[in-house]
Structure formats: structure tokens, C-alpha cells
Amino acid sequence: MSKSDLTTSPEGARSLLAGAQPPAVPGRHSCHPLLLPTWDLLEATHPQVVTTMRAFPSQVACVLRPGSVTGADVALRSFTTYLAAEHPALQRVRDVDRSQVEGFKTWVA
């Protein structure tokens, strides 16, 4: 299955959301929503981080348009994926410091 099949075909999307790993692109990380782990997968290793991150979109849903809420959810899931991959010992959002935020910016670039 090609990389485009993974992101455009229903079977590819289901396999990614089920935890299959997308093809690696050397030196690049993708924040495409279908290439990110689901909240459920992230919750298995970082439950407190996921609980905090998932609360925000539901709180702002009453004042933002649906697309903005979806964008916030994807951004938070991207950051949580970065924390899980690069800082696995970090288990609470209150422990995030500037170095993690700066690292995330280069990770998604």
C-alpha cells in the first residue's frame, strides 16, 4: 500500500487509526490528522496529558466555529504525539516547559 493509499483510501485510514505505522519519511514528521495516533492510543501511555488536552476543544466549542475546534483538536493531538514520542516520561501538562514547546516547533517544521 502506497503512502497516498494510506491517507486517501478508507482502508488505509482505518489501518492508521487502528495503530498501524505510516511509511516513514526520513527527517520529517507528519501532523496530517490521519497520520497521528488517535486520542485512545495516546491515552494508553499518557492518560493525564490526554485528559487535559481533550478538555480544551470541548470548552471552546461553544464560542468557536466547528472548523476551529477541529483545528485546535488536531494541534493538541500533534503536541501530545510529540510529547509521547520525544518526552515519554512527561505525564502531566503542568510539567511542560519551554524546551518541550521549542522542540515541538522544530519537530513539526
Order of alpha helices (4+ residues) and beta strands (2+ residues): alpha-alpha-alpha-alpha-alpha-alpha
